[in-house]
Amino acid sequence: MLNEKAQTHVHMPPELLVSIEVPITVLKSSYLLPSLIHRLESLMLASQLREEIAFTTGSQISSSLILEAITTLRCSESFSMERLELLGDSVLKYTVSCHLFLKYPKKHEGQLSARRSWVVCNSTLHKLGTDRSLQGYIRDGAFDPRRWVAPGQRSIRPVPCSCGVDALEVPLDGKFQTEDTKIVVGKSCDRGHRWMGSKTIADCVEALIGAYYVGGGLNAALHLMKWFGIDVELEPSLVDEAIATASLRTYIPKANEIEILESKIGYEFSVKGLLLEAITHATEQELGVGYCYQRLEFLGDSVLDVLITWHLYQSHRDIDPGELTDLRSASVNNESFAQVAVRRNLQQHLQHCSGLLLGQIKEYAKYLSGSDDVPNPLQSTKGPKALGDLVESIAGAILIDTKLNLNEVWRIFKPLLSPIVTPDKLELPPLRELNELCDSLGYFIKEKCTNKGELVHAELRLQMIDVLLVGEGCGRNKKAAKGQAAAQLLKNLEKRGISYSRSNSKRRKQGADLVGVSSSLNMGGDACGQSNNQDSSELIKFHKKQKTTGMQLCTRTSIANNCLENACKPKLDTPVIKSINMKKGGPRSSLYELCKRLQWPMPSFESKEQRSRFPIIFGEGSERREGFNSFISSISLHIPNCGVMECRGDYRADKKSSLDSAALVMLHELQRQGKLIIHD
């Protein structure tokens, strides 16, 4: 929380002023000049990249769309590549899947998946991007108007080059690659050199694919992928060969089986063999059937992925990329497709020879219908993979039968998939929802999983300000067990009036600093059953000589008397931390790690800014700084079963340094009370 600073006025003798016949509105608009020129340069850069790609067929891709595809979140713009990257990922997966399916008709699904994984992995995309010098076009740092200079001028805020490169362009050499996490990414020196993550380049490749798909359709996206060197040729002759091969399927499972299934799908196949292959499980091969749905399922998975992603991208233009990703994850998964199969009664047409699979399908159908006659509810919460594969293989069969007509596949599948999840109906998995809720409130979760026979038992412990909540779950694997435990904790929190809200979570993340944020949760009441008043608390004050370079501590600890009696006596289990890193962010990181280890709620900060007419000196020696603005922060820390501690730090030149000062004061106060040992 940052209080708005008060306006100050500067009074100067009129003899020192010069009258300029320029309206004040014109002078104010000149401050926009650096940002305006920066945006024009960025658009010209995007236009240059478009000229290199040289896609001339059909509609031209706009420079603004390409600019969006080469802009990362670090730029702090109103747009970024995230949405286009999500779409491009699906388009790339679809085109590569089609190419492999058609080019290698004899390879099974496992071999095709391995080849696809290699083509679409980040390391491959990174190499393809750097081969085209894509890193030179990517905008990966926020624009700083203070460092902007007109051509021919020098910046008053220089950043000397320490990269060891004399040329303006950095060669692709191993010595200019590092895994050092301390490297500052996105900030360029005066020569224009900057560090960039390899994943950023891979993401940009996918975002550009998405941009070309949006601006010019599949043909434009295919042209771009070929420009990058990705082999995605979709030859019509190979489609004809796949159709001809499928037409040789002569195995007829039941009378009128195909016609009934076609009526449920709403599409009549021109080649019935494709539908036969799509509904044939691998267990049927034991009876001499020479095919199964696995290859079509490999293809259909990517088909439904790109169709649903494109639908969500077009339908929800005002949601952030994270929510768009959640919508796709909720729509494109085996469980969602298994539910579609049961809702449309497609499972009746699955050809298989497995009694175990038959039992699982029947149990799952009863579970979805809400029947109480379910033998083992624990094992019926997830649909059999074969049901989801059935829906995907049918989608792949329709794609081949329509000769790769995506619009026709969507026309058929949109009513089958309806209702498609929307933002207001989106339900996150329990564990994900619990993590986001606790993250927004500043609480930590401690988990413990143990194996009990064939099942896994999970225990999640959530320490709040006044109570410890425990959730337990049991499942076939760790993920299922933790999901049940998380659902139990969410119910307990809801009884206390605490529930997850995506909008609140967004606002909290937007208003948060690095990690320390102030909790909006008011639990009411004090710990240990004590009322929060001056009688049951002790006022502790410790002053050093007041100066801007020293430590100023003003601490109010509202801690129950019984918690203070032995406060200064170190215990055997007193946590120990190493010497505190005094670089920016170091004290806060140490405090956050301590809270996480002890399951204390995250501390909350409040900062105030003050402005002086006279320069203020901060720090000493090489860290000496001078400025007219100063920040001071206070910190509040709730200690479960004890109470609340409040400290105030020193005046600092910037907000983050003032937060570190407050965190450092809190750490030393915790050590003074015997709750912490700091090794100097």
C-alpha positions in Angstrom: 0.0 0.0 0.0 1.5 3.3 -1.1 0.0 6.6 0.1 -0.4 9.3 -2.4 2.2 12.0 -2.0 1.1 15.5 -1.3 1.6 18.2 -3.9 4.4 20.6 -3.4 5.0 24.0 -5.0 8.3 25.6 -5.9 8.6 29.4 -5.6 11.2 31.1 -7.8 12.1 34.8 -8.3 10.6 36.1 -11.6 14.0 37.6 -12.5 15.3 34.1 -13.1 12.6 33.0 -15.4 12.3 33.4 -19.2 8.9 33.7 -20.9 8.4 31.2 -23.7 5.5 31.8 -26.1 4.5 28.1 -26.1 1.2 26.8 -24.7 1.5 24.6 -21.6 -0.4 21.9 -23.4 2.2 21.7 -26.1 5.0 21.5 -23.6 3.2 18.7 -21.7 2.7 16.7 -24.9 6.4 16.9 -25.6 6.9 14.5 -22.7 5.2 11.9 -24.9 7.8 12.2 -27.6 10.2 9.5 -26.4 7.4 6.9 -26.0 5.9 7.9 -29.4 9.2 7.4 -31.2 9.9 4.2 -29.3 6.5 2.8 -30.5 7.3 3.9 -34.1 10.7 2.2 -34.0 9.0 -1.0 -32.7 6.5 -1.0 -35.5 9.2 -0.5 -38.0 11.1 -3.4 -36.5 8.0 -5.6 -36.8 7.5 -4.4 -40.4 11.1 -5.3 -41.2 10.6 -8.8 -39.8 7.4 -9.2 -42.0 9.4 -8.2 -45.1 12.0 -10.9 -44.3 9.3 -13.6 -43.9 7.9 -12.4 -47.2 4.4 -13.9 -47.2 2.7 -12.3 -50.2 -0.3 -14.6 -50.8 -3.6 -13.4 -49.6 -4.0 -10.8 -46.9 -1.0 -9.0 -45.4 -0.2 -9.6 -41.8 -0.4 -6.3 -39.9 2.7 -4.8 -38.2 0.8 -4.4 -34.9 0.0 -8.1 -34.9 3.7 -9.0 -35.4 4.7 -6.5 -32.8 2.4 -8.2 -30.3 4.1 -11.6 -31.2 7.6 -10.2 -30.4 6.7 -8.4 -27.2 7.2 -10.2 -23.9 5.6 -9.5 -20.5 8.8 -7.8 -19.3 8.0 -4.8 -21.6 5.1 -3.9 -19.3 3.0 -3.0 -22.4 -0.8 -3.4 -22.7 -0.2 -6.4 -24.9 2.2 -9.3 -25.0 2.9 -12.5 -26.9 1.2 -14.8 -24.4 -2.2 -15.2 -26.1 -0.6 -15.6 -29.6 1.9 -18.1 -28.1 -0.9 -20.3 -26.8 -2.6 -20.3 -30.2 0.6 -20.8 -32.1 1.5 -23.8 -29.9 -1.8 -25.5 -30.9 -1.4 -24.6 -34.6 2.2 -26.0 -34.6 1.1 -29.2 -32.9 -1.7 -29.7 -35.4 0.4 -29.1 -38.5 3.2 -31.3 -37.3 0.8 -34.0 -36.4 -0.9 -33.9 -39.8 2.4 -34.0 -41.6 3.7 -37.0 -39.6 0.4 -38.9 -39.8 0.4 -38.6 -43.6 4.1 -39.0 -44.2 4.5 -42.1 -42.1 1.5 -44.4 -42.5 3.3 -47.4 -41.1 4.5 -45.9 -37.9 2.4 -46.4 -34.7 1.2 -43.7 -32.3 4.2 -44.0 -30.0 6.7 -43.4 -32.8 4.7 -40.5 -34.1 4.4 -38.9 -30.7 8.2 -39.1 -30.2 8.9 -37.4 -33.5 6.3 -34.7 -32.8 7.7 -34.0 -29.3 11.2 -33.5 -30.8 9.9 -31.0 -33.5 7.8 -28.9 -31.1 10.2 -28.9 -28.0 11.6 -25.6 -26.9 15.2 -26.5 -27.7 14.3 -27.2 -31.3 12.3 -24.0 -31.6 15.1 -22.0 -30.0 17.6 -23.2 -32.6 15.2 -22.5 -35.5 14.6 -19.0 -34.1 18.3 -18.2 -33.6 19.1 -19.5 -37.1 16.8 -16.7 -38.4 18.3 -14.2 -35.9 14.9 -13.8 -34.3 16.5 -12.7 -31.0 17.3 -9.4 -32.6 13.6 -8.6 -33.1 12.3 -9.6 -29.7 11.3 -6.8 -27.3 12.2 -8.1 -23.9 12.7 -5.1 -21.7 10.6 -2.2 -20.4 11.1 1.1 -22.1 12.8 3.7 -19.9 12.0 7.2 -21.1 14.8 8.6 -18.9 17.5 6.7 -21.0 16.0 7.8 -24.3 18.2 10.1 -26.4 17.7 11.7 -29.8 20.1 10.5 -32.5 23.6 12.0 -32.0 23.2 12.5 -28.3 24.5 10.7 -25.3 22.4 9.4 -22.4 22.8 11.1 -19.0 22.1 7.6 -17.5 24.8 5.5 -19.2 25.0 1.7 -18.9 28.6 0.8 -19.8 29.0 -2.5 -21.8 30.6 -5.3 -19.7 29.7 -8.1 -22.1 33.1 -8.5 -23.7 31.8 -8.0 -27.2 33.2 -5.3 -29.4 30.7 -5.7 -32.2 27.1 -4.6 -32.0 25.8 -8.1 -32.9 26.6 -10.8 -30.4 27.8 -14.0 -32.1 26.1 -17.3 -31.3 29.0 -18.6 -29.2 29.1 -20.9 -26.2 30.9 -18.2 -24.1 27.9 -15.9 -24.5 25.5 -18.5 -23.0 25.1 -19.0 -19.3 22.9 -20.7 -16.8 23.7 -18.2 -14.0 20.4 -17.2 -12.5 21.9 -13.9 -11.2 22.1 -12.5 -14.8 19.7 -9.6 -15.4 17.5 -10.5 -18.3 16.1 -7.9 -20.7 18.2 -4.9 -19.7 20.5 -3.7 -22.5 23.8 -1.8 -22.3 24.8 1.2 -24.3 25.8 -1.0 -27.2 22.4 -2.7 -27.2 23.6 -6.1 -25.9 21.2 -7.9 -23.6 20.7 -11.3 -22.0 17.6 -13.3 -23.2 16.2 -16.6 -22.1 16.2 -19.5 -24.6 12.6 -20.2 -23.9 11.7 -16.6 -24.8 13.0 -17.2 -28.3 11.0 -20.5 -28.5 7.9 -18.8 -27.3 8.3 -16.0 -29.9 8.4 -18.6 -32.6 5.1 -20.0 -31.5 3.7 -16.5 -31.0 4.6 -15.6 -34.6 2.9 -18.8 -35.8 -0.2 -17.7 -33.9 0.0 -14.2 -35.4 0.2 -15.5 -38.9 -2.7 -17.9 -38.3 -4.8 -15.0 -37.0 -3.8 -12.7 -39.9 -3.7 -15.0 -42.8 -5.1 -18.4 -41.8 -3.5 -21.8 -42.0 -1.7 -21.1 -45.3 0.1 -18.1 -43.8 1.1 -20.1 -40.7 2.4 -22.9 -42.9 4.5 -20.4 -44.9 6.0 -19.1 -41.7 6.8 -22.6 -40.4 8.6 -23.4 -43.6 10.5 -20.1 -43.4 11.7 -21.3 -40.0 12.7 -24.6 -41.5 9.9 -26.8 -40.0 8.9 -29.6 -42.3 5.1 -29.4 -42.4 4.2 -30.1 -46.0 0.6 -31.3 -46.3 0.4 -32.9 -49.7 -3.1 -33.6 -51.0 -1.8 -36.8 -52.6 -0.9 -38.2 -49.1 -4.4 -37.4 -47.9 -5.8 -39.4 -50.9 -3.5 -42.3 -50.0 -4.7 -42.3 -46.4 -8.3 -42.4 -47.6 -7.6 -45.2 -50.0 -6.0 -47.3 -47.3 -9.0 -46.7 -45.0 -11.4 -47.7 -47.7 -10.0 -51.3 -47.5 -11.4 -51.8 -44.0 -13.9 -54.6 -44.4 -14.6 -55.6 -40.8 -18.2 -54.9 -39.9 -18.8 -55.1 -36.1 -22.6 -55.1 -36.0 -25.5 -54.6 -38.3 -26.4 -50.9 -38.6 -23.6 -50.0 -36.1 -22.0 -47.4 -38.4 -25.3 -45.8 -39.4 -26.4 -45.4 -35.7 -23.1 -43.9 -34.8 -23.1 -41.5 -37.7 -26.5 -40.3 -36.7 -25.2 -39.5 -33.2 -22.2 -37.7 -34.5 -24.2 -35.8 -37.1 -21.9 -36.7 -40.0 -22.0 -39.3 -42.8 -18.6 -40.7 -43.7 -17.8 -41.1 -47.4 -15.2 -43.7 -46.3 -16.8 -45.9 -43.7 -13.4 -47.6 -43.0 -12.2 -44.4 -41.3 -15.0 -44.6 -38.7 -14.4 -48.3 -38.2 -10.8 -47.6 -37.4 -11.8 -44.8 -35.1 -13.9 -47.0 -32.9 -11.6 -50.0 -32.8 -9.7 -50.5 -29.5 -6.2 -52.0 -29.5 -7.6 -55.2 -27.8 -9.5 -56.0 -31.0 -6.2 -56.7 -32.8 -6.0 -59.9 -30.8 -8.9 -61.1 -32.9 -7.1 -60.6 -36.1 -8.2 -57.0 -36.9 -5.1 -55.3 -38.4 -5.9 -51.8 -37.2 -6.9 -49.7 -34.1 -7.7 -46.1 -33.3 -4.4 -45.1 -31.9 -3.0 -43.3 -35.0 -6.3 -41.4 -35.5 -6.3 -40.6 -31.8 -2.8 -39.1 -32.2 -4.2 -36.9 -35.0 -7.5 -36.1 -33.4 -5.9 -34.9 -30.2 -4.2 -32.1 -32.1 -7.3 -31.3 -34.2 -9.5 -30.8 -31.1 -6.7 -28.8 -29.5 -6.4 -26.3 -32.3 -10.1 -26.0 -32.9 -11.0 -25.4 -29.2 -8.0 -23.0 -28.7 -9.0 -21.0 -31.7 -12.7 -20.9 -30.5 -11.6 -19.7 -27.1 -9.1 -17.2 -28.6 -11.8 -15.6 -30.7 -14.6 -15.8 -28.1 -12.7 -14.3 -25.1 -10.5 -11.4 -26.3 -10.8 -9.5 -23.0 -9.4 -12.1 -20.7 -5.7 -12.5 -19.7 -3.5 -15.2 -21.1 -3.4 -17.2 -17.8 -7.2 -17.5 -17.8 -7.2 -18.4 -21.5 -4.8 -21.2 -20.7 -7.0 -22.4 -17.9 -10.0 -22.4 -20.2 -8.1 -24.5 -22.7 -6.8 -26.9 -20.0 -10.4 -27.4 -18.8 -11.7 -28.1 -22.3 -8.9 -30.1 -23.9 -8.3 -33.1 -21.6 -9.1 -36.7 -21.5 -11.7 -36.3 -18.7 -13.6 -33.6 -20.7 -13.7 -35.8 -23.8 -14.7 -38.9 -21.8 -17.7 -37.0 -20.5 -18.6 -36.0 -24.1 -18.5 -39.7 -25.1 -20.9 -40.7 -22.3 -23.2 -37.7 -22.8 -23.6 -38.7 -26.5 -23.7 -42.5 -25.7 -20.7 -43.0 -28.0 -19.2 -45.6 -25.6 -21.7 -48.1 -26.8 -20.0 -48.3 -30.1 -16.4 -48.8 -28.9 -15.2 -52.2 -30.2 -12.9 -53.9 -27.6 -12.3 -57.2 -26.0 -11.5 -56.2 -22.4 -13.8 -57.1 -19.5 -11.9 -54.8 -17.2 -12.5 -51.8 -19.6 -16.2 -52.7 -19.9 -16.6 -52.6 -16.2 -14.8 -49.3 -15.9 -16.9 -47.7 -18.6 -20.1 -48.9 -16.9 -19.0 -47.6 -13.5 -18.1 -44.2 -15.0 -21.4 -43.9 -16.8 -23.2 -44.6 -13.5 -21.0 -42.1 -11.8 -21.9 -39.3 -14.3 -25.6 -40.2 -14.2 -25.5 -39.6 -10.4 -26.4 -43.2 -9.6 -25.8 -44.4 -6.0 -25.1 -47.9 -7.3 -21.3 -47.4 -7.8 -19.1 -50.2 -6.6 -16.0 -48.1 -5.9 -16.6 -44.3 -6.1 -13.0 -43.6 -5.5 -12.0 -45.3 -8.8 -14.9 -43.9 -10.8 -14.1 -40.2 -10.5 -11.9 -40.3 -13.6 -13.1 -41.6 -17.0 -11.3 -44.4 -18.7 -8.7 -43.1 -21.1 -10.3 -45.2 -23.9 -13.4 -42.9 -23.8 -11.4 -39.8 -24.4 -9.4 -41.5 -27.1 -12.6 -42.5 -28.8 -13.7 -38.9 -29.2 -10.3 -37.8 -30.4 -10.0 -40.6 -32.9 -13.4 -39.8 -34.4 -12.2 -36.2 -34.8 -9.2 -37.5 -36.6 -11.3 -39.7 -38.9 -13.6 -36.8 -39.8 -10.5 -34.6 -40.6 -9.2 -37.2 -43.1 -12.6 -37.9 -44.5 -13.1 -34.2 -45.2 -9.6 -33.8 -46.6 -8.2 -31.7 -43.8 -11.2 -29.3 -43.7 -11.0 -27.8 -40.2 -14.1 -25.7 -40.6 -16.2 -28.8 -41.3 -14.7 -30.7 -38.3 -15.6 -27.8 -36.1 -19.1 -27.6 -37.5 -19.7 -31.2 -36.5 -17.9 -31.2 -33.2 -19.0 -27.9 -31.7 -22.5 -29.2 -30.8 -20.9 -32.5 -29.5 -18.6 -30.6 -27.2 -21.2 -28.1 -26.0 -21.4 -26.6 -23.5 -17.8 -25.4 -23.8 -16.5 -23.9 -20.6 -16.6 -20.1 -20.1 -14.7 -17.9 -17.7 -17.7 -17.6 -15.3 -18.2 -21.4 -15.3 -14.5 -22.2 -15.0 -13.7 -24.5 -12.1 -10.0 -25.0 -11.2 -8.8 -28.3 -9.8 -9.1 -28.3 -6.0 -5.3 -28.3 -5.3 -4.7 -25.5 -7.8 -7.6 -23.4 -6.3 -6.3 -23.9 -2.8 -2.8 -22.9 -3.8 -4.0 -19.7 -5.5 -6.3 -18.9 -2.6 -3.5 -19.4 0.0 -1.1 -17.4 -2.2 -3.5 -14.5 -2.4 -4.0 -14.5 1.4 -0.3 -15.1 2.3 -0.6 -18.6 3.8 1.6 -21.6 3.3 0.6 -25.2 2.9 2.6 -28.2 4.3 1.9 -31.5 2.6 2.7 -35.1 3.6 2.0 -38.2 1.5 2.3 -41.8 2.6 1.7 -45.1 0.8 -0.9 -47.4 2.3 -1.0 -50.5 0.2 -2.2 -49.6 -3.3 -3.5 -46.2 -2.2 -1.8 -43.0 -1.3 -2.8 -41.0 1.8 -2.2 -37.2 1.7 -2.4 -34.7 4.5 -2.4 -31.0 3.9 -1.8 -28.6 6.8 -2.8 -25.0 6.6 -1.8 -22.8 9.5 -4.0 -19.7 9.7 -3.7 -16.8 12.2 -5.9 -18.4 14.8 -6.3 -22.1 13.8 -4.6 -25.0 12.1 -6.7 -26.6 9.4 -5.9 -30.2 8.3 -7.3 -31.8 5.1 -6.9 -35.5 4.4 -7.4 -37.5 1.2 -6.9 -40.9 -0.3 -6.5 -41.9 -3.9 -4.8 -44.2 -6.4 -2.0 -41.7 -6.8 -0.5 -38.7 -5.1 -2.3 -36.2 -7.4 -5.7 -37.7 -6.6 -5.0 -37.9 -2.9 -3.9 -34.3 -2.7 -6.9 -33.2 -4.7 -9.3 -34.8 -2.2 -7.4 -33.2 0.7 -7.5 -29.8 -1.0 -11.2 -30.2 -1.6 -11.7 -30.8 2.1 -9.7 -27.8 3.1 -11.6 -25.6 0.7 -14.9 -26.7 2.3 -13.5 -25.8 5.7 -12.3 -22.4 4.5 -15.7 -21.8 2.9 -17.4 -22.4 6.3 -15.2 -19.6 7.6 -16.3 -17.3 4.9 -13.2 -17.6 2.9 -13.5 -18.6 -0.8 -11.5 -18.2 -3.9 -12.2 -15.3 -6.3 -10.1 -15.1 -9.5 -10.8 -11.3 -9.7 -9.5 -10.7 -6.2 -6.5 -12.9 -6.9 -5.7 -10.8 -10.0 -6.0 -7.5 -8.1 -3.8 -8.8 -5.4 -1.1 -10.0 -7.8 -1.2 -6.6 -9.7 -0.9 -4.7 -6.5 1.8 -6.8 -5.0 5.5 -6.2 -4.9 8.1 -9.0 -5.3 6.3 -11.2 -2.9 5.3 -9.2 0.2 1.7 -8.2 0.0 -0.8 -7.1 2.5 -3.6 -9.5 3.4 -7.1 -8.4 3.0 -8.3 -11.1 5.4 -9.5 -10.0 8.8 -9.9 -13.0 11.0 -11.1 -11.1 14.0 -10.1 -12.0 17.6 -6.6 -12.4 18.9 -4.5 -15.4 19.3 -4.3 -17.5 22.5 -7.8 -16.3 23.4 -6.5 -12.9 24.4 -8.2 -9.6 23.5 -6.0 -7.3 21.4 -5.5 -4.3 23.8 -2.7 -2.5 25.6 -3.1 -4.5 28.8 -2.3 -7.8 27.2 0.6 -6.5 25.1 4.0 -5.1 25.6 5.2 -2.0 23.9 8.8 -2.5 22.9 10.7 0.4 21.5 14.3 0.5 20.5 15.9 3.7 19.1 19.2 4.4 17.5 20.4 7.8 16.6 18.1 9.0 13.9 19.8 9.5 10.6 19.0 8.4 7.1 21.9 5.9 6.9 21.2 4.1 10.2 18.7 1.7 11.5 15.6 3.1 13.1 13.4 0.6 14.9 9.9 1.3 16.3 8.3 -2.0 17.1 4.9 -2.7 18.6 4.4 -6.4 19.5 0.9 -7.4 20.4 1.9 -10.8 21.9 0.2 -12.6 24.7 2.0 -12.6 28.0 2.5 -16.3 28.2 4.2 -16.2 24.8 6.6 -13.5 26.0 7.7 -15.2 29.3 10.3 -17.4 27.6 10.6 -15.4 24.5 14.3 -14.6 24.9 15.3 -18.1 25.8 16.4 -20.0 22.6 14.8 -23.4 22.2 16.2 -26.5 20.7 13.9 -26.2 17.6 14.6 -22.4 17.1 15.1 -21.9 13.4 18.5 -20.8 12.2 19.2 -18.8 9.1 22.5 -17.9 7.5 23.8 -14.4 7.3 21.3 -12.1 5.6 22.0 -11.1 2.1 22.0 -7.3 2.2 21.5 -6.8 -1.5 18.1 -5.5 -2.7 15.4 -8.1 -1.9 17.7 -10.1 0.4 16.1 -9.3 3.8 12.6 -9.9 2.4 13.7 -13.3 0.9 15.1 -14.4 4.3 11.9 -13.4 6.1 9.7 -15.1 3.5 11.7 -18.3 3.7 11.4 -18.2 7.5 7.6 -17.8 7.3 7.4 -20.6 4.8 9.4 -22.9 7.0 7.4 -22.2 10.1 4.0 -21.9 8.3 3.5 -18.3 9.5 1.3 -16.1 7.3 3.1 -13.8 4.9 3.9 -10.4 6.4 2.1 -7.3 5.1 3.8 -4.0 4.3 2.6 -0.4 4.2 4.8 2.2 2.6 4.7 6.0 2.7 6.5 8.4 0.4 7.7 11.8 1.4 9.2 14.6 -0.7 11.7 17.2 0.5 12.6 20.5 -1.0 16.2 19.9 -0.1 18.4 16.9 -1.3 18.5 13.9 1.0 21.7 11.8 1.3 21.2 8.0 1.6 23.9 5.5 2.2 27.6 5.9 2.5 30.6 5.3 0.3 29.9 3.6 -3.0 26.2 3.2 -2.0 25.8 6.9 -1.4 22.7 8.3 -3.2 21.1 11.7 -3.3 17.5 12.5 -4.0 14.4 14.5 -3.0 12.0 11.5 -2.4 12.2 9.1 0.5 10.2 6.1 1.4 9.5 4.5 4.8 7.8 1.1 5.3 6.1 -0.6 8.2 5.6 -4.3 8.5 3.1 -6.5 10.3 3.7 -10.2 11.0 1.1 -12.5 12.5 2.6 -15.3 14.6 0.1 -18.2 15.0 -0.9 -18.8 18.7 1.1 -15.7 19.8 -0.1 -12.5 18.2 1.1 -9.8 15.9 4.4 -8.0 15.6 4.7 -4.6 13.9 8.0 -2.9 13.0 9.0 0.2 11.1 12.1 0.5 9.0 14.4 3.3 8.0 13.9 6.0 5.4 15.3 4.8 2.0 15.6 6.3 -1.5 13.2 3.8 -3.1 10.2 1.7 -2.1 11.8 -1.7 -2.4 14.8 -0.7 -0.2 12.4 0.6 2.4 10.6 -2.8 2.4 14.0 -4.5 2.9 14.7 -2.2 5.8 11.5 -3.1 7.5 12.1 -6.8 6.9 15.6 -6.5 8.4 14.2 -4.8 11.5 11.6 -7.6 11.8 14.3 -10.3 11.5 16.5 -8.7 14.2 13.5 -8.3 16.5 12.6 -12.0 16.1 16.1 -12.9 17.0 16.0 -10.6 20.1 12.8 -12.4 21.3 14.4 -15.8 20.8 12.3 -16.9 17.9 15.2 -16.9 15.5 18.9 -17.4 15.4 20.9 -15.4 12.7 24.4 -16.6 12.0 26.5 -13.6 11.1 
